[in-house]
Amino acid sequence: MIKPLISVVTVSYNAATTIEQTILSVLNQTYDNVEYIIIDGGSTDGTVDIIKKYADKIAYWVSEPDGGIYDAMNKGILKAAGAWLNFMNAGDSFMDNKVLSMCFESNFYDDVDILYGDAVLKYKFGRRMVEAGNIQQIIRHMVFSHQSTFVRKQIMKDGFNLRWRLAADYHFLLGCFREGRKFVHADIPISLVEVDNGSTHDNYAQSKKEVLYIHKQFGYSFFKCYWWYSYDLFHFYVSSMVKQIMPKSLLDRIYNTLD
């Protein structure tokens, strides 16, 4: 059986404290047909030294200024030779060393465009498993993380639309859904994702505003979209406030659902 080449792209910027765990989660995969690409945005904190440590196992890497996370991802797409693409941000990682083998070693996805799985979200106070949502709900919001997603390279030839600085992955995936692309759920946790850090978390309101305009671009009811936007903001801020005032011991019990 011919195993498809999987291209994993990591984008980074000043990630010296976290990038090594990401690199090792890719390089230690038992699946033996992986191409690893790192696009660094010109880090000055020692990230590049860590990348160089593993340079002989990385298919391509570069450290130079870019126009943001999706510009960096687009650079990775241009360099990728794999049949499938995965974007594993610095600080995130595959859930374990057998993820790629479980997804691709004995499965055939000849008619599948996008394969997605579950994620374990890592908070400052614990971790919890989040199953991917019903794909029909993607018309409202992301129902899985891009770290837990594999996309056929052939449908990403144009890359991400750089008009969207925080929600370009959602724009792309919603467009694929509306085009009738075939999505398949791999019923396993694929990635471990940091959710208390990162550009989307730090700019949540702006990210949701981009989603609002994406919905408008695709012709959805403005009233309905504004309701979704308002609800998501309310939920985020209330949840953040509760996390600030709730005792850490209780948060640990609530969120550590993996024990």
C-alpha positions as YAML, in Angstrom:
chain: A
units: angstrom
residues:
- id: 1
  name: MET
  ca: [0.00, 0.00, 0.00]
- id: 2
  name: ILE
  ca: [1.30, 3.44, -0.94]
- id: 3
  name: LYS
  ca: [1.09, 5.77, 2.03]
- id: 4
  name: PRO
  ca: [0.27, 9.39, 1.14]
- id: 5
  name: LEU
  ca: [2.86, 12.02, 1.96]
- id: 6
  name: ILE
  ca: [1.60, 14.27, 4.79]
- id: 7
  name: SER
  ca: [3.00, 17.80, 4.90]
- id: 8
  name: VAL
  ca: [2.90, 19.32, 8.39]
- id: 9
  name: VAL
  ca: [3.47, 23.07, 8.50]
- id: 10
  name: THR
  ca: [4.41, 24.89, 11.70]
- id: 11
  name: VAL
  ca: [4.40, 28.68, 11.84]
- id: 12
  name: SER
  ca: [6.22, 30.36, 14.70]
- id: 13
  name: TYR
  ca: [7.33, 33.67, 16.11]
- id: 14
  name: ASN
  ca: [9.33, 34.04, 19.33]
- id: 15
  name: ALA
  ca: [8.21, 30.59, 20.49]
- id: 16
  name: ALA
  ca: [11.42, 29.39, 22.15]
- id: 17
  name: THR
  ca: [9.57, 28.09, 25.21]
- id: 18
  name: THR
  ca: [7.10, 25.95, 23.26]
- id: 19
  name: ILE
  ca: [8.30, 25.11, 19.76]
- id: 20
  name: GLU
  ca: [10.45, 22.11, 20.72]
- id: 21
  name: GLN
  ca: [7.44, 20.13, 21.99]
- id: 22
  name: THR
  ca: [5.70, 20.87, 18.67]
- id: 23
  name: ILE
  ca: [8.71, 19.77, 16.63]
- id: 24
  name: LEU
  ca: [9.10, 16.53, 18.59]
- id: 25
  name: SER
  ca: [5.40, 15.70, 18.28]
- id: 26
  name: VAL
  ca: [5.83, 15.77, 14.50]
- id: 27
  name: LEU
  ca: [9.24, 14.12, 14.21]
- id: 28
  name: ASN
  ca: [8.29, 11.29, 16.60]
- id: 29
  name: GLN
  ca: [5.26, 10.17, 14.60]
- id: 30
  name: THR
  ca: [5.33, 6.44, 13.82]
- id: 31
  name: TYR
  ca: [3.94, 7.21, 10.35]
- id: 32
  name: ASP
  ca: [6.95, 7.16, 8.04]
- id: 33
  name: ASN
  ca: [5.92, 9.46, 5.19]
- id: 34
  name: VAL
  ca: [5.89, 12.93, 6.73]
- id: 35
  name: GLU
  ca: [7.32, 16.15, 5.33]
- id: 36
  name: TYR
  ca: [7.93, 18.80, 7.99]
- id: 37
  name: ILE
  ca: [8.05, 22.51, 7.17]
- id: 38
  name: ILE
  ca: [8.65, 25.37, 9.60]
- id: 39
  name: ILE
  ca: [7.97, 28.99, 8.68]
- id: 40
  name: ASP
  ca: [9.33, 31.33, 11.33]
- id: 41
  name: GLY
  ca: [8.54, 35.03, 11.32]
- id: 42
  name: GLY
  ca: [12.04, 36.25, 12.17]
- id: 43
  name: SER
  ca: [12.21, 35.25, 15.82]
- id: 44
  name: THR
  ca: [14.79, 36.89, 18.08]
- id: 45
  name: ASP
  ca: [14.34, 34.82, 21.27]
- id: 46
  name: GLY
  ca: [16.23, 31.61, 20.50]
- id: 47
  name: THR
  ca: [13.48, 29.92, 18.46]
- id: 48
  name: VAL
  ca: [15.78, 29.68, 15.45]
- id: 49
  name: ASP
  ca: [18.47, 27.92, 17.49]
- id: 50
  name: ILE
  ca: [15.93, 25.25, 18.46]
- id: 51
  name: ILE
  ca: [14.85, 24.84, 14.83]
- id: 52
  name: LYS
  ca: [18.49, 24.45, 13.76]
- id: 53
  name: LYS
  ca: [18.89, 21.69, 16.34]
- id: 54
  name: TYR
  ca: [16.51, 19.55, 14.24]
- id: 55
  name: ALA
  ca: [17.36, 20.98, 10.81]
- id: 56
  name: ASP
  ca: [18.49, 17.64, 9.38]
- id: 57
  name: LYS
  ca: [15.02, 16.20, 9.98]
- id: 58
  name: ILE
  ca: [13.09, 19.20, 8.63]
- id: 59
  name: ALA
  ca: [12.31, 19.25, 4.90]
- id: 60
  name: TYR
  ca: [12.32, 23.05, 4.73]
- id: 61
  name: TRP
  ca: [12.57, 25.93, 7.16]
- id: 62
  name: VAL
  ca: [13.01, 29.67, 6.94]
- id: 63
  name: SER
  ca: [13.11, 32.58, 9.38]
- id: 64
  name: GLU
  ca: [12.07, 35.91, 7.89]
- id: 65
  name: PRO
  ca: [9.45, 38.62, 8.46]
- id: 66
  name: ASP
  ca: [5.96, 37.84, 7.21]
- id: 67
  name: GLY
  ca: [2.56, 39.47, 6.97]
- id: 68
  name: GLY
  ca: [0.95, 37.47, 9.75]
- id: 69
  name: ILE
  ca: [0.04, 33.89, 10.56]
- id: 70
  name: TYR
  ca: [-1.86, 33.17, 7.33]
- id: 71
  name: ASP
  ca: [0.85, 34.72, 5.16]
- id: 72
  name: ALA
  ca: [3.28, 32.34, 6.88]
- id: 73
  name: MET
  ca: [0.91, 29.42, 6.30]
- id: 74
  name: ASN
  ca: [0.68, 30.35, 2.63]
- id: 75
  name: LYS
  ca: [4.47, 30.23, 2.40]
- id: 76
  name: GLY
  ca: [4.30, 26.72, 3.83]
- id: 77
  name: ILE
  ca: [1.65, 25.68, 1.31]
- id: 78
  name: LEU
  ca: [3.89, 26.82, -1.56]
- id: 79
  name: LYS
  ca: [6.75, 24.66, -0.26]
- id: 80
  name: ALA
  ca: [4.64, 21.58, 0.57]
- id: 81
  name: ALA
  ca: [4.80, 18.51, -1.67]
- id: 82
  name: GLY
  ca: [2.40, 16.31, 0.30]
- id: 83
  name: ALA
  ca: [-1.00, 15.03, -0.73]
- id: 84
  name: TRP
  ca: [-2.39, 16.31, 2.59]
- id: 85
  name: LEU
  ca: [-1.66, 19.44, 4.61]
- id: 86
  name: ASN
  ca: [-1.83, 19.98, 8.36]
- id: 87
  name: PHE
  ca: [-1.06, 23.23, 10.19]
- id: 88
  name: MET
  ca: [0.35, 22.61, 13.65]
- id: 89
  name: ASN
  ca: [1.11, 25.95, 15.31]
- id: 90
  name: ALA
  ca: [4.13, 26.40, 17.56]
- id: 91
  name: GLY
  ca: [2.97, 25.50, 21.07]
- id: 92
  name: ASP
  ca: [0.44, 22.94, 19.86]
- id: 93
  name: SER
  ca: [1.16, 19.29, 19.16]
- id: 94
  name: PHE
  ca: [-0.19, 16.00, 17.93]
- id: 95
  name: MET
  ca: [-2.00, 14.17, 20.72]
- id: 96
  name: ASP
  ca: [0.37, 11.21, 20.57]
- id: 97
  name: ASN
  ca: [2.95, 9.62, 18.29]
- id: 98
  name: LYS
  ca: [0.46, 7.36, 16.51]
- id: 99
  name: VAL
  ca: [-2.02, 9.97, 15.28]
- id: 100
  name: LEU
  ca: [-0.88, 10.00, 11.66]
- id: 101
  name: SER
  ca: [-0.66, 6.22, 11.54]
- id: 102
  name: MET
  ca: [-4.19, 5.91, 12.92]
- id: 103
  name: CYS
  ca: [-5.48, 8.37, 10.33]
- id: 104
  name: PHE
  ca: [-3.64, 7.30, 7.19]
- id: 105
  name: GLU
  ca: [-1.90, 3.92, 7.53]
- id: 106
  name: SER
  ca: [-4.92, 1.69, 6.92]
- id: 107
  name: ASN
  ca: [-7.52, 4.13, 5.59]
- id: 108
  name: PHE
  ca: [-8.22, 5.28, 2.08]
- id: 109
  name: TYR
  ca: [-9.69, 8.71, 1.47]
- id: 110
  name: ASP
  ca: [-9.87, 8.80, -2.31]
- id: 111
  name: ASP
  ca: [-13.07, 10.87, -2.35]
- id: 112
  name: VAL
  ca: [-12.43, 12.92, 0.80]
- id: 113
  name: ASP
  ca: [-11.32, 16.54, 0.69]
- id: 114
  name: ILE
  ca: [-11.02, 17.38, 4.39]
- id: 115
  name: LEU
  ca: [-10.37, 14.99, 7.28]
- id: 116
  name: TYR
  ca: [-10.93, 16.40, 10.76]
- id: 117
  name: GLY
  ca: [-10.82, 15.05, 14.29]
- id: 118
  name: ASP
  ca: [-11.25, 15.97, 17.93]
- id: 119
  name: ALA
  ca: [-8.94, 18.08, 20.08]
- id: 120
  name: VAL
  ca: [-7.76, 18.30, 23.65]
- id: 121
  name: LEU
  ca: [-7.78, 21.92, 24.79]
- id: 122
  name: LYS
  ca: [-4.98, 22.91, 27.17]
- id: 123
  name: TYR
  ca: [-5.75, 25.69, 29.64]
- id: 124
  name: LYS
  ca: [-3.51, 27.26, 32.27]
- id: 125
  name: PHE
  ca: [-5.42, 25.22, 34.85]
- id: 126
  name: GLY
  ca: [-6.20, 21.94, 33.11]
- id: 127
  name: ARG
  ca: [-7.14, 20.10, 29.94]
- id: 128
  name: ARG
  ca: [-10.37, 18.85, 28.48]
- id: 129
  name: MET
  ca: [-11.39, 16.82, 25.47]
- id: 130
  name: VAL
  ca: [-13.60, 18.54, 22.92]
- id: 131
  name: GLU
  ca: [-15.25, 16.46, 20.22]
- id: 132
  name: ALA
  ca: [-15.60, 18.03, 16.79]
- id: 133
  name: GLY
  ca: [-19.07, 19.40, 16.19]
- id: 134
  name: ASN
  ca: [-21.59, 18.46, 13.53]
- id: 135
  name: ILE
  ca: [-20.20, 19.68, 10.21]
- id: 136
  name: GLN
  ca: [-23.57, 21.27, 9.40]
- id: 137
  name: GLN
  ca: [-22.89, 23.77, 12.21]
- id: 138
  name: ILE
  ca: [-19.89, 25.19, 10.39]
- id: 139
  name: ILE
  ca: [-22.24, 27.77, 8.88]
- id: 140
  name: ARG
  ca: [-22.21, 29.37, 12.34]
- id: 141
  name: HIS
  ca: [-18.66, 28.89, 13.61]
- id: 142
  name: MET
  ca: [-15.62, 26.61, 13.56]
- id: 143
  name: VAL
  ca: [-16.63, 23.16, 14.78]
- id: 144
  name: PHE
  ca: [-13.08, 21.74, 14.94]
- id: 145
  name: SER
  ca: [-9.59, 23.19, 15.27]
- id: 146
  name: HIS
  ca: [-7.35, 23.62, 12.25]
- id: 147
  name: GLN
  ca: [-4.64, 21.75, 14.19]
- id: 148
  name: SER
  ca: [-6.92, 18.68, 14.04]
- id: 149
  name: THR
  ca: [-7.56, 19.03, 10.31]
- id: 150
  name: PHE
  ca: [-5.98, 17.55, 7.20]
- id: 151
  name: VAL
  ca: [-6.77, 19.19, 3.86]
- id: 152
  name: ARG
  ca: [-5.94, 17.92, 0.41]
- id: 153
  name: LYS
  ca: [-3.13, 20.04, -1.05]
- id: 154
  name: GLN
  ca: [-4.89, 20.27, -4.41]
- id: 155
  name: ILE
  ca: [-7.76, 22.30, -2.99]
- id: 156
  name: MET
  ca: [-5.40, 24.71, -1.19]
- id: 157
  name: LYS
  ca: [-3.48, 25.88, -4.24]
- id: 158
  name: ASP
  ca: [-4.72, 29.45, -3.76]
- id: 159
  name: GLY
  ca: [-3.90, 29.45, -0.05]
- id: 160
  name: PHE
  ca: [-5.69, 31.47, 2.61]
- id: 161
  name: ASN
  ca: [-7.32, 34.81, 1.80]
- id: 162
  name: LEU
  ca: [-5.11, 37.39, 3.52]
- id: 163
  name: ARG
  ca: [-8.01, 39.82, 3.81]
- id: 164
  name: TRP
  ca: [-8.84, 37.88, 6.97]
- id: 165
  name: ARG
  ca: [-6.05, 38.26, 9.52]
- id: 166
  name: LEU
  ca: [-7.64, 36.17, 12.30]
- id: 167
  name: ALA
  ca: [-10.30, 33.96, 10.68]
- id: 168
  name: ALA
  ca: [-8.89, 33.00, 7.29]
- id: 169
  name: ASP
  ca: [-8.99, 29.30, 8.18]
- id: 170
  name: TYR
  ca: [-12.72, 29.57, 8.95]
- id: 171
  name: HIS
  ca: [-13.29, 31.48, 5.69]
- id: 172
  name: PHE
  ca: [-11.54, 28.73, 3.74]
- id: 173
  name: LEU
  ca: [-13.35, 25.83, 5.45]
- id: 174
  name: LEU
  ca: [-16.77, 27.46, 5.22]
- id: 175
  name: GLY
  ca: [-16.13, 28.06, 1.53]
- id: 176
  name: CYS
  ca: [-15.24, 24.38, 1.09]
- id: 177
  name: PHE
  ca: [-18.47, 23.36, 2.84]
- id: 178
  name: ARG
  ca: [-20.56, 25.63, 0.63]
- id: 179
  name: GLU
  ca: [-18.84, 24.21, -2.47]
- id: 180
  name: GLY
  ca: [-19.91, 20.71, -1.45]
- id: 181
  name: ARG
  ca: [-16.46, 19.44, -0.54]
- id: 182
  name: LYS
  ca: [-16.51, 16.14, 1.34]
- id: 183
  name: PHE
  ca: [-15.66, 16.33, 5.05]
- id: 184
  name: VAL
  ca: [-15.03, 13.17, 7.09]
- id: 185
  name: HIS
  ca: [-14.68, 12.98, 10.87]
- id: 186
  name: ALA
  ca: [-11.84, 10.86, 12.25]
- id: 187
  name: ASP
  ca: [-13.24, 9.90, 15.64]
- id: 188
  name: ILE
  ca: [-10.00, 10.36, 17.58]
- id: 189
  name: PRO
  ca: [-8.29, 13.28, 19.37]
- id: 190
  name: ILE
  ca: [-5.72, 14.54, 16.90]
- id: 191
  name: SER
  ca: [-4.19, 17.60, 18.53]
- id: 192
  name: LEU
  ca: [-3.37, 19.19, 21.87]
- id: 193
  name: VAL
  ca: [-4.15, 22.89, 21.51]
- id: 194
  name: GLU
  ca: [-3.23, 25.84, 23.74]
- id: 195
  name: VAL
  ca: [-6.30, 28.03, 24.16]
- id: 196
  name: ASP
  ca: [-5.20, 30.65, 26.70]
- id: 197
  name: ASN
  ca: [-2.61, 32.06, 24.31]
- id: 198
  name: GLY
  ca: [-2.39, 32.88, 20.63]
- id: 199
  name: SER
  ca: [-3.64, 35.56, 18.26]
- id: 200
  name: THR
  ca: [-7.27, 34.41, 18.20]
- id: 201
  name: HIS
  ca: [-7.57, 34.30, 21.99]
- id: 202
  name: ASP
  ca: [-5.80, 37.63, 22.44]
- id: 203
  name: ASN
  ca: [-7.94, 39.28, 19.75]
- id: 204
  name: TYR
  ca: [-11.17, 37.36, 20.27]
- id: 205
  name: ALA
  ca: [-13.59, 40.24, 19.61]
- id: 206
  name: GLN
  ca: [-11.81, 41.18, 16.36]
- id: 207
  name: SER
  ca: [-11.75, 37.52, 15.30]
- id: 208
  name: LYS
  ca: [-15.51, 37.24, 15.82]
- id: 209
  name: LYS
  ca: [-16.04, 40.49, 13.92]
- id: 210
  name: GLU
  ca: [-14.20, 38.93, 10.98]
- id: 211
  name: VAL
  ca: [-16.50, 35.89, 11.23]
- id: 212
  name: LEU
  ca: [-19.49, 38.26, 11.17]
- id: 213
  name: TYR
  ca: [-18.25, 39.84, 7.93]
- id: 214
  name: ILE
  ca: [-17.44, 36.43, 6.45]
- id: 215
  name: HIS
  ca: [-21.05, 35.40, 7.07]
- id: 216
  name: LYS
  ca: [-22.21, 38.62, 5.44]
- id: 217
  name: GLN
  ca: [-19.94, 37.95, 2.43]
- id: 218
  name: PHE
  ca: [-21.51, 34.52, 1.99]
- id: 219
  name: GLY
  ca: [-24.99, 36.04, 2.07]
- id: 220
  name: TYR
  ca: [-26.32, 34.84, 5.41]
- id: 221
  name: SER
  ca: [-29.04, 36.80, 7.21]
- id: 222
  name: PHE
  ca: [-27.42, 39.78, 8.93]
- id: 223
  name: PHE
  ca: [-29.83, 39.56, 11.86]
- id: 224
  name: LYS
  ca: [-29.01, 35.89, 12.44]
- id: 225
  name: CYS
  ca: [-25.27, 36.48, 12.04]
- id: 226
  name: TYR
  ca: [-25.30, 39.40, 14.45]
- id: 227
  name: TRP
  ca: [-27.11, 37.23, 16.99]
- id: 228
  name: TRP
  ca: [-24.42, 34.54, 16.63]
- id: 229
  name: TYR
  ca: [-21.70, 37.19, 16.96]
- id: 230
  name: SER
  ca: [-23.27, 38.69, 20.10]
- id: 231
  name: TYR
  ca: [-23.85, 35.28, 21.70]
- id: 232
  name: ASP
  ca: [-20.28, 34.12, 21.10]
- id: 233
  name: LEU
  ca: [-18.85, 37.34, 22.56]
- id: 234
  name: PHE
  ca: [-21.13, 37.12, 25.60]
- id: 235
  name: HIS
  ca: [-20.17, 33.47, 26.19]
- id: 236
  name: PHE
  ca: [-16.45, 34.21, 25.84]
- id: 237
  name: TYR
  ca: [-16.40, 37.14, 28.24]
- id: 238
  name: VAL
  ca: [-18.62, 35.51, 30.85]
- id: 239
  name: SER
  ca: [-16.50, 32.34, 30.67]
- id: 240
  name: SER
  ca: [-13.31, 34.41, 31.04]
- id: 241
  name: MET
  ca: [-14.72, 36.27, 34.04]
- id: 242
  name: VAL
  ca: [-15.79, 33.03, 35.73]
- id: 243
  name: LYS
  ca: [-12.30, 31.59, 35.21]
- id: 244
  name: GLN
  ca: [-10.81, 34.66, 36.89]
- id: 245
  name: ILE
  ca: [-12.91, 34.41, 40.04]
- id: 246
  name: MET
  ca: [-13.34, 30.66, 40.42]
- id: 247
  name: PRO
  ca: [-10.85, 28.84, 42.68]
- id: 248
  name: LYS
  ca: [-8.14, 26.99, 40.74]
- id: 249
  name: SER
  ca: [-8.92, 23.75, 42.59]
- id: 250
  name: LEU
  ca: [-12.49, 23.84, 41.26]
- id: 251
  name: LEU
  ca: [-11.35, 24.76, 37.76]
- id: 252
  name: ASP
  ca: [-8.98, 21.79, 37.82]
- id: 253
  name: ARG
  ca: [-11.85, 19.45, 38.68]
- id: 254
  name: ILE
  ca: [-14.10, 20.90, 35.98]
- id: 255
  name: TYR
  ca: [-11.57, 20.99, 33.18]
- id: 256
  name: ASN
  ca: [-9.36, 18.00, 33.86]
- id: 257
  name: THR
  ca: [-11.70, 15.59, 32.09]
- id: 258
  name: LEU
  ca: [-8.88, 13.36, 30.88]
- id: 259
  name: ASP
  ca: [-7.94, 11.85, 34.23]
...
